[in-house]
Amino acid sequence: MLAWIALILIIIGGLNWGLVGLFNVDLVARIFGGTKNPVARLIYIVIGLSALYTLLMVFFR
């Protein structure tokens, strides 16, 4: 179950980075009021931890 949650969060993060790259639009920052907003920062942290978890699962499973 945790792996699925991590995968979904990584997909959301990847789509957000795609929007940043293509259109210079950070959807997470727009929804939560900027990159300095604590909620937006928490979302970035959780997505980063999900990527780290998935990376560890790939190499140590």
Secondary structure, DSSP 8 states (H G I E B T S, - for coil): -HHHHHHHHHHHHHHHHHHHHHHS--HHHHHHTSTTSHHHHHHHHHHHHHHHHHHHHHHH-
